[in-house]
Amino acid sequence: MKHEKIGPQHLERKAILYVRQSSAHQALHNRESSALQYAMRDRVTDLGWSRVETVDDDLGRSAVGGVAREGFDRMITDVCLGKVGAVAAREVSRFVRNSRDWQHLIEMCRVVDTVLINQETVYAPRDGNNRLLLGLKGSLNQHELDLLRQRSLAARQEKARRGAARRTCHRRPRRLRQDRGPA
């Protein structure tokens, strides 16, 4: 299956499939989501790529805040060096959770002519309409995260107001002394 936005200049470079779950819990328990993300490899090969590198170093790492994501950084580096013809993920929201990283990825893909692929379509960041659509998707994703944070905070505050909030204290494990039992 070929696509009008994919040219020989894209296919001669490798494609990167980016796989990520936001937390260790998700990585362990959302197996179907992981399987669907890895299955995107078939879509990329159907679109014509013979070399597909899977980057899954960031499984269990959030894209929010200052968390180091070696896989994402390596992917950006390869894109900037012109080694990548396509960057794929099941959902474009898998790439980033903040606008700065998202805009940086789109801009680098535009500069070196790398397409972005998700389960639904192929985006060519050099095309103004595609770039606008990608920017809107990033903004909507950021807005959705802000709404989720606000709802969570409001729910905690309401629970506290009712007196139903509970905090758990983590007990430190007791160290055993070799000669006298528990410390």
C-alpha positions as a Python dict, from the first residue, in 0.01 Angstrom:
ca = {
    (1, 'M'): (0, 0, 0),
    (2, 'K'): (156, 327, -110),
    (3, 'H'): (62, 675, 3),
    (4, 'E'): (84, 1000, -194),
    (5, 'K'): (279, 1174, 85),
    (6, 'I'): (552, 908, 84),
    (7, 'G'): (822, 941, -180),
    (8, 'P'): (1142, 753, -262),
    (9, 'Q'): (1339, 1005, -51),
    (10, 'H'): (1148, 879, 253),
    (11, 'L'): (1169, 508, 175),
    (12, 'E'): (1547, 512, 123),
    (13, 'R'): (1587, 611, 491),
    (14, 'K'): (1483, 398, 787),
    (15, 'A'): (1151, 430, 967),
    (16, 'I'): (1131, 451, 1346),
    (17, 'L'): (840, 300, 1537),
    (18, 'Y'): (811, 471, 1875),
    (19, 'V'): (645, 259, 2147),
    (20, 'R'): (573, 405, 2490),
    (21, 'Q'): (362, 357, 2801),
    (22, 'S'): (351, 640, 3055),
    (23, 'S'): (412, 433, 3367),
    (24, 'A'): (560, 103, 3476),
    (25, 'H'): (208, -3, 3582),
    (26, 'Q'): (76, 62, 3229),
    (27, 'A'): (369, -121, 3074),
    (28, 'L'): (298, -427, 3291),
    (29, 'H'): (-81, -431, 3282),
    (30, 'N'): (-187, -273, 2950),
    (31, 'R'): (-57, -555, 2734),
    (32, 'E'): (-316, -504, 2461),
    (33, 'S'): (-211, -141, 2419),
    (34, 'S'): (153, -247, 2387),
    (35, 'A'): (62, -519, 2136),
    (36, 'L'): (-132, -268, 1925),
    (37, 'Q'): (162, -27, 1933),
    (38, 'Y'): (408, -295, 1821),
    (39, 'A'): (162, -399, 1546),
    (40, 'M'): (215, -57, 1385),
    (41, 'R'): (532, -214, 1240),
    (42, 'D'): (306, -394, 989),
    (43, 'R'): (150, -64, 881),
    (44, 'V'): (494, 89, 827),
    (45, 'T'): (615, -207, 619),
    (46, 'D'): (288, -204, 421),
    (47, 'L'): (361, 160, 339),
    (48, 'G'): (691, 50, 182),
    (49, 'W'): (968, 57, 443),
    (50, 'S'): (1206, -238, 459),
    (51, 'R'): (1410, -99, 751),
    (52, 'V'): (1202, -32, 1060),
    (53, 'E'): (1371, 35, 1393),
    (54, 'T'): (1157, -3, 1703),
    (55, 'V'): (1238, 241, 1982),
    (56, 'D'): (1084, 118, 2306),
    (57, 'D'): (1345, 239, 2555),
    (58, 'D'): (1090, 472, 2714),
    (59, 'L'): (835, 210, 2821),
    (60, 'G'): (719, 304, 3169),
    (61, 'R'): (852, 660, 3151),
    (62, 'S'): (626, 960, 3153),
    (63, 'A'): (668, 1227, 2888),
    (64, 'V'): (567, 1495, 3140),
    (65, 'G'): (822, 1706, 3319),
    (66, 'G'): (1195, 1657, 3331),
    (67, 'V'): (1203, 1278, 3301),
    (68, 'A'): (1491, 1170, 3078),
    (69, 'R'): (1371, 968, 2779),
    (70, 'E'): (1673, 819, 2605),
    (71, 'G'): (1463, 661, 2329),
    (72, 'F'): (1291, 987, 2238),
    (73, 'D'): (1621, 1176, 2245),
    (74, 'R'): (1787, 916, 2020),
    (75, 'M'): (1490, 931, 1781),
    (76, 'I'): (1513, 1314, 1759),
    (77, 'T'): (1889, 1290, 1700),
    (78, 'D'): (1844, 1045, 1412),
    (79, 'V'): (1570, 1263, 1263),
    (80, 'C'): (1793, 1573, 1283),
    (81, 'L'): (2078, 1385, 1115),
    (82, 'G'): (1850, 1299, 822),
    (83, 'K'): (1863, 924, 887),
    (84, 'V'): (1486, 881, 927),
    (85, 'G'): (1224, 887, 653),
    (86, 'A'): (928, 823, 884),
    (87, 'V'): (846, 835, 1253),
    (88, 'A'): (550, 616, 1348),
    (89, 'A'): (335, 560, 1655),
    (90, 'R'): (-13, 419, 1701),
    (91, 'E'): (-126, 762, 1823),
    (92, 'V'): (68, 1082, 1768),
    (93, 'S'): (6, 1161, 2136),
    (94, 'R'): (252, 878, 2217),
    (95, 'F'): (543, 1094, 2107),
    (96, 'V'): (519, 1373, 2360),
    (97, 'R'): (313, 1517, 2643),
    (98, 'N'): (428, 1877, 2622),
    (99, 'S'): (403, 2137, 2351),
    (100, 'R'): (772, 2223, 2340),
    (101, 'D'): (882, 1867, 2252),
    (102, 'W'): (590, 1827, 2011),
    (103, 'Q'): (668, 2147, 1819),
    (104, 'H'): (1038, 2055, 1813),
    (105, 'L'): (958, 1712, 1663),
    (106, 'I'): (728, 1863, 1398),
    (107, 'E'): (982, 2130, 1306),
    (108, 'M'): (1271, 1884, 1276),
    (109, 'C'): (1056, 1653, 1061),
    (110, 'R'): (968, 1952, 841),
    (111, 'V'): (1331, 2058, 799),
    (112, 'V'): (1463, 1714, 698),
    (113, 'D'): (1144, 1595, 520),
    (114, 'T'): (1043, 1313, 754),
    (115, 'V'): (679, 1202, 758),
    (116, 'L'): (483, 1121, 1075),
    (117, 'I'): (261, 813, 1067),
    (118, 'N'): (-15, 701, 1300),
    (119, 'Q'): (-282, 432, 1271),
    (120, 'E'): (-507, 658, 1065),
    (121, 'T'): (-295, 863, 831),
    (122, 'V'): (40, 993, 712),
    (123, 'Y'): (135, 1351, 794),
    (124, 'A'): (388, 1550, 591),
    (125, 'P'): (508, 1838, 814),
    (126, 'R'): (633, 2025, 505),
    (127, 'D'): (270, 2067, 403),
    (128, 'G'): (120, 2369, 581),
    (129, 'N'): (-220, 2206, 636),
    (130, 'N'): (-60, 1892, 782),
    (131, 'R'): (160, 2104, 1009),
    (132, 'L'): (-148, 2298, 1125),
    (133, 'L'): (-336, 1974, 1195),
    (134, 'L'): (-41, 1830, 1387),
    (135, 'G'): (-13, 2151, 1589),
    (136, 'L'): (-384, 2135, 1674),
    (137, 'K'): (-355, 1771, 1778),
    (138, 'G'): (-70, 1863, 2010),
    (139, 'S'): (-265, 2154, 2157),
    (140, 'L'): (-575, 1938, 2210),
    (141, 'N'): (-363, 1670, 2374),
    (142, 'Q'): (-211, 1929, 2611),
    (143, 'H'): (-558, 2067, 2689),
    (144, 'E'): (-689, 1717, 2762),
    (145, 'L'): (-404, 1656, 3009),
    (146, 'D'): (-474, 1989, 3179),
    (147, 'L'): (-843, 1896, 3216),
    (148, 'L'): (-754, 1557, 3363),
    (149, 'R'): (-521, 1724, 3617),
    (150, 'Q'): (-789, 1979, 3710),
    (151, 'R'): (-1054, 1708, 3757),
    (152, 'S'): (-821, 1498, 3967),
    (153, 'L'): (-732, 1794, 4190),
    (154, 'A'): (-1097, 1896, 4226),
    (155, 'A'): (-1192, 1540, 4323),
    (156, 'R'): (-916, 1526, 4588),
    (157, 'Q'): (-1020, 1864, 4728),
    (158, 'E'): (-1386, 1758, 4744),
    (159, 'K'): (-1290, 1434, 4918),
    (160, 'A'): (-1083, 1631, 5170),
    (161, 'R'): (-1370, 1876, 5227),
    (162, 'R'): (-1600, 1583, 5312),
    (163, 'G'): (-1337, 1440, 5545),
    (164, 'A'): (-1301, 1125, 5337),
    (165, 'A'): (-946, 1183, 5220),
    (166, 'R'): (-692, 935, 5345),
    (167, 'R'): (-320, 935, 5317),
    (168, 'T'): (-117, 624, 5355),
    (169, 'C'): (210, 636, 5535),
    (170, 'H'): (471, 406, 5397),
    (171, 'R'): (648, 213, 5667),
    (172, 'R'): (1014, 162, 5629),
    (173, 'P'): (1117, -201, 5654),
    (174, 'R'): (1284, -281, 5982),
    (175, 'R'): (1646, -371, 5970),
    (176, 'L'): (1749, -686, 6146),
    (177, 'R'): (2046, -671, 6372),
    (178, 'Q'): (2251, -979, 6345),
    (179, 'D'): (2291, -1021, 6718),
    (180, 'R'): (1962, -897, 6874),
    (181, 'G'): (1670, -930, 6630),
    (182, 'P'): (1474, -629, 6493),
    (183, 'A'): (1626, -282, 6539),
}
